[in-house]
Amino acid sequence: MDDHDIVAIHYHLTTKQMTVPQVIQQWLVEDHATGRFRTFYFIHRILQTKLLGIHFFLWSIYTGLLAVFTTFFLFIFGRLLKFSIPEALIFAFLITFGAQSAVWWYLGPAETIATFMLSLSLLLIALGITAAKHNRLYEAAGVFCAILMSLSKENFILLLPAIAFLQIWLAKTVVGSWRKAVLRHSLSTAVLLLVCLAELLFVKYFVGTTPEIGYAGFEGFNFQAIWRATVSLSTHGNWWIILIGLCLMVFSQITDAAQLRNPVLLKKVLSQVLKKAIAPITLFLLITVPQVVLYAKSGISQRYLLPGIFAYSFLMVWIYRDLNQNSRNLSKFVVLLIAIGLSLSLHSTWNAAHIFALEGRSTNRLLSTIVAKTTPADKILLVTNPMIYLEWNYSIKKYLNYAADRPNMYVSTYEIQDIDQIAAKLKKFYDYQTLETISDKKDIACIVVFPLLNKIFLDRSVEWFDRQNYQELVFGNFNRNLNPNSQINLYCKTPIKPSPARE
C-alpha cells in the first residue's frame, strides 16, 4: 500500500492527459510544498510510470534489475579497489542484503534509485582513478551520478562529502601522496562539496527541515535520540564484527608476550594500527554521523539503513583485507563471523520478503473485493488511525479514485494520541468527506476498517450500523508494522433480495 504515487501519476498522464514535463512540474511543486526535496526521484518515477504504466509485475522486474545491477556495480567497485573476488562479493552482499533489502521489493522508496546511483557513481569514480585512459570522463560521470543520487533523497545529500573523501583516499593509494591526490581531484571534490552545501541551503531556507509527515525531519540535537539511532544502525551493521576485527588487528601486530607487558611497545603497536585505520575510520564517520543525527527523530530501520550501512560494510571488508595480509588464520575467523552475520541477515530478509508478499496478496484481494461489491456511485467509508496507517490512508483513496473509478470515499478517524495536524491533513486530502458529513449513514455501501480498530468502530457506530445488513469479510496478513494477527475488516452491504412476485 506504499506505492500509491504510481497510480496518481498514471492518472495525471492518462486520464488528465498531462504531458510528462507538466506532471514533473506538478509533483516537484507538491514535493517541495510538503517539505521534501527529491527532484531526481520524481523525474525518474514519472518517466518510469510513462514507460511501465500501472503494470506492477513490470515494476517489480524493473526494481529487481536495479538490485542486480547495484550489487554488480558494487562488486566491480570492490574489484577496482583490488579486493579479491570473495572480498568484493562480501562487500556487495553486506550492502544489498539485510533489513535494508526492503528497497528491492517495495516499489515506492526513494532509496532504491538513490542506492543504484550510488553504486554507479562509486564504479565510475574508481574507473576515473584506475583506468588507463578516459579518466576525466569517468570522473565527471561519477560526480554527475553522485549529484543525481543526492537529488533522490535528502539523506543522500549528506553522503557527498564522504564520496569526495573516498575519491581522494583512493587516488592517494595510486599516486602515493595526499597532496597529489587532492590536487589531481580538486575540481571534482570542489563540485561535490559545493553541490552538497547548495542543496543543504536550499533545503533549509526554501524547503524546510521539518516535513509534513511529522515523524521525520531535523529538529536539533537530542543526544538520547541520536544514541538510539546509532545503536540501531550499528546493530544492523554488525558492529561486534568490526570491534572484534579491530582487536584482532592489534593482536596480529604483537609478536611476543613482552609487548603486552611493555606500555611503550604496546603504545607503538596501537599507533601503527591507528595510522593504518585513520582513513577508513574517517570515511566511516563521514558517512554514519550525519545519518544518525538526521534520523534521530524517526529512528533507523529497513530502508533508512541506507546509505549508512555502506560504512559498516566497507570498514568490515577493509579490516578483513588487512588481517589477511598479516594473519591468514585471524582473517579466516573474521570471514566466519561475517558469514554468520550475512546468514542472519539473509534469514531476516527472507522473512520480511515473505511477509510483504502475503500482505500484497491480501491487499489485492481487498481492493478487488471492494471494486466488485460497489458501483462508482456508492459511498465507501474508511475507518482508520491517521498516524499508524499514514501511507495506507492515502494509498487506498488514490487507488480507488484513480484506478477503480470509485470517487465517493469518506474517512472516519480514531486517534489514540494528539495527532490533530495529521488528522486534519488527511481529512483535507479526502476533500473533507468524513463520516459526519453523510446525512443518511445507512447509504454507506462499503466500510473498510483498518487493523485494531474494528472493536472501537462497532462500539461507536451502534446508533446507525446494523451488522445484519452487511456481509463481513476479513483479510489477514497486514502485519508489517503490527502484531502477526493484524487484519482488515470489510463490511459490504448485502443486496436486498426482491420480494417474490404475487400472483
C-alpha angles and dihedrals in degrees: 000000000000096000100073094124089071091062093046093049091048090051091054092047096046116021095032090036094220119165121246093253090050092051092047091051092048095050095044091052090050091046093053091043090059092051099261133124111200104134102154092038091062095040089054092043094051093048089047091052091048089054102039103026113199095319095129094188088063089047090054092050090049092050090047090054090051088054092051094047093044091054091045093049091049089050092051090046088056091049091051087055086057094253112157116247093262091046092050092048092049090049093051095044093048089059101041100036124067137051088325089064087088087091089070097059100032111081096204113055121109089213090074097067091032092057091046091052090047092055092047091047092051091049093051094044090051089049088051088060102037106030119106092226142006089042095148092049092052091045093051091047090049092052090047091053090048090054091050087050091054090050091056100066132002097236091057089063086071090058095066096084089050091052090050091051092045090053092052092045092051091047090051090058087057103040095033098228134081090214094053091045092052093047093047093052101029095118097051091043091052091049093051093048094044092048089049091051093045093050093047091050091048091051093047099046105027107025106026135232097248110064121202093253086083101207094072138053137073119290102165135285118320110174096200093050092046090050092051090051090048092051092048094049092044092049092055090042092056094240090180091066090053092049093049090046093052090049090050090051089058091044092051090058093054109094099182142007092257090074091061091056095044112077092197094053092043090051089051091053092049090048091053092051092046091050091055094043100045095091098047091042090050090052089047092054094044089058103037105038096060091045097053091045092050094045096042090105100046100029128232122271140128111347092007088069087077127123094006093068088064090070093055093046094050094046092047093053092044090055090049091051092051092049091047089060093051107028124013092191093055091046090052089053091053090049088054090052091048090049090053090049092048092048091053090048092050091050093052090043092054092049092049092048091049091051091049091050092051091050090049091055091048091048092052091049091048095051095043090050092052091050093046094050099044140054128220089261096053124105115239120195125204117203109199152140109249096216105037094048096033098144096033091057091060096037098058093048094048092049096046093043101042106026103028103033094236102139100163099085120155130184135212117188130205111192121197093186139024101288099136093142094055091044091050091051091050092051090050090052088054088052088249090292098150133158090262092061093060107096096195108032091187087075091071106115099188135021123195113197115192121220121298093010102087096093095047090047092052092046093051099041101052092114095064111009115089107189092199091065093058136065110229120216125181125208117193136192097066091133111120095112100014139051119306092254098057115137142174118232117213122194116193122183113254110237112249109244113228116249114256112265115257119232 
